[in-house]
């Protein structure tokens, strides 16, 4: 289902919606904070020639595309800010911020990361994180400055933020680490796989 987006009902374990036939490979998806829309980031290279990346916003309930943004991003990840007014595109080393209503680019910064992966906002709205290779960066939402960086000798595959107590769980090479932001300490919870 490389060019489809499947949405399941977790209560019934049944397929709820099947958004079909996207023109490009789907790289990243994210529900809006109000759970009404779905943000979909796509990119594709054919015969060595890059096509413009497409970021769509869908009303998934009626299976209608609401908005579509295009650009030469090389999209790896897309997400919303905490109030849903801005979309953030992780593209190579770049973090691109676009206004949802106008579609205009608000700002673009160098993330100091290569081939950026997942991006998550803290519910407080004070900071957000982005991951790539052996690094996890935290940025201020106020001025987009780099607040902290988690470095690991192995590849960081994904992460999540505990919104209640300022802790971040980081997955890397079969292990899970808990990063306490207040104490600035890192603890290996468990080595799950070798």
C-alpha positions in Angstrom: 0.0 0.0 0.0 2.8 2.3 -0.9 0.4 4.8 -2.5 -2.6 4.3 -0.3 -3.4 5.4 3.2 -5.3 2.9 5.3 -7.3 4.1 8.4 -8.4 1.5 10.9 -11.1 1.6 13.7 -9.2 0.4 16.7 -12.4 -0.6 18.5 -13.7 -2.9 15.8 -10.3 -3.7 14.3 -11.8 -3.0 10.9 -10.7 -0.9 8.0 -12.4 2.4 8.3 -11.2 4.3 5.2 -8.9 3.6 2.3 -7.6 6.7 0.7 -6.4 5.5 -2.7 -4.1 6.2 -5.6 -1.8 8.9 -4.4 0.4 10.2 -7.2 3.6 9.9 -5.2 5.0 7.6 -2.5 3.5 8.4 0.9 6.4 9.2 3.4 4.6 10.6 6.4 1.1 11.0 7.9 -0.2 12.9 10.9 -3.7 13.6 12.3 -4.5 17.2 13.1 -4.8 18.2 16.8 -8.6 18.3 16.5 -8.7 14.8 14.7 -10.7 16.2 11.8 -8.0 16.1 9.1 -5.1 14.0 8.0 -1.7 15.5 6.8 0.0 13.5 4.2 3.6 14.1 2.9 4.7 12.5 -0.4 7.8 12.5 -2.6 9.0 10.5 -5.5 12.0 10.2 -7.8 11.5 8.7 -11.3 14.4 7.9 -13.7 16.7 10.0 -11.6 14.6 13.1 -12.0 13.0 14.6 -8.9 9.4 15.6 -9.0 7.9 18.3 -6.8 6.9 17.0 -3.3 3.3 17.2 -2.4 1.8 17.8 1.1 -1.9 17.2 1.2 -4.5 17.9 3.9 -7.5 15.6 3.7 -10.9 15.4 5.4 -10.6 11.6 5.8 -14.2 11.1 6.9 -15.6 12.2 3.5 -12.3 11.2 1.6 -11.9 14.8 0.2 -8.6 16.6 -0.3 -8.9 20.1 1.3 -5.5 21.6 0.4 -2.4 20.7 -1.4 1.1 22.3 -1.1 4.0 21.7 -3.5 7.7 22.3 -3.2 11.1 20.9 -3.8 11.5 19.5 -0.2 12.5 15.8 -0.4 10.0 15.2 2.4 10.8 12.8 5.2 8.3 13.9 7.8 5.3 16.1 8.3 3.4 17.2 11.4 1.2 20.0 12.8 2.1 22.4 15.5 0.2 22.1 18.8 -2.8 24.3 17.7 -2.9 23.0 14.1 -2.3 26.4 12.5 1.1 25.5 11.1 2.5 22.4 9.3 6.1 21.5 9.7 8.0 19.7 7.0 11.1 17.7 7.7 13.1 17.7 4.4 16.8 16.7 4.3 18.4 19.2 6.7 15.6 21.7 6.5 12.6 22.4 8.7 10.0 24.2 6.7 7.1 26.0 8.4 3.9 26.7 6.4 0.7 28.4 7.4 -2.2 26.0 7.0 -4.8 28.7 5.9 -2.6 30.7 3.5 -0.2 27.9 2.5 2.6 30.4 2.6 6.1 29.5 4.0 6.5 31.3 7.3 10.1 30.3 8.0 12.8 27.8 7.1 15.7 26.8 9.2 18.7 24.4 9.1 17.8 21.6 11.5 21.5 20.5 12.0 20.2 17.0 11.2 20.6 14.9 8.1 17.6 13.0 6.5 15.3 14.0 9.2 12.7 11.5 10.6 9.9 12.0 13.1 8.9 15.4 14.4 6.8 15.8 17.6 5.5 18.9 19.4 5.2 19.0 23.2 1.6 19.8 24.2 2.8 22.9 26.2 3.8 24.5 22.9 7.2 25.4 24.3 9.3 23.0 22.3 9.4 20.3 19.7 11.7 17.5 18.8 13.1 16.0 15.6 15.2 12.9 15.0 17.9 11.7 12.5 20.6 9.1 12.6 22.1 9.2 16.1 20.7 12.5 17.1 17.5 13.9 18.7 17.2 17.7 18.7 14.9 19.8 20.8 13.9 23.3 19.5 12.2 26.3 21.0 8.9 27.1 19.4 9.4 30.7 20.3 12.6 31.4 18.3 13.3 28.0 16.8 16.7 27.9 18.5 18.3 24.6 19.4 17.7 23.9 23.1 19.2 20.5 23.6 20.7 17.6 21.7 20.6 13.9 22.5 23.6 12.1 20.9 23.8 8.4 20.6 26.5 6.2 19.0 23.8 4.1 17.2 20.9 5.1 14.9 17.9 6.7 16.7 14.9 5.1 15.0 12.0 6.9 16.7 11.0 8.7 19.9 8.0 10.0 21.8 7.4 12.7 24.4 5.8 12.1 27.8 3.7 15.3 28.0 3.2 15.1 31.8 6.7 15.0 33.2 9.1 16.2 30.5 10.6 12.9 29.7 11.4 11.6 26.2 11.6 7.9 25.3 14.2 7.2 22.6 14.6 3.9 20.6 18.0 3.0 19.3 19.5 -0.3 18.1 17.1 -2.6 20.1 17.2 -0.5 23.2 14.9 2.1 24.8 16.3 5.1 26.6 14.5 7.6 28.9 15.7 11.1 28.7 14.8 13.3 31.7 14.8 16.9 30.5 14.7 18.5 33.9 17.6 16.6 35.3 19.3 16.2 31.9 19.9 12.5 32.6 19.6 9.5 30.3 18.7 6.0 31.5 18.6 2.8 29.5 15.3 1.2 30.3 15.7 -2.2 28.6 17.7 -3.8 25.9 14.9 -5.4 23.9 16.7 -7.0 21.0 20.3 -7.6 20.0 
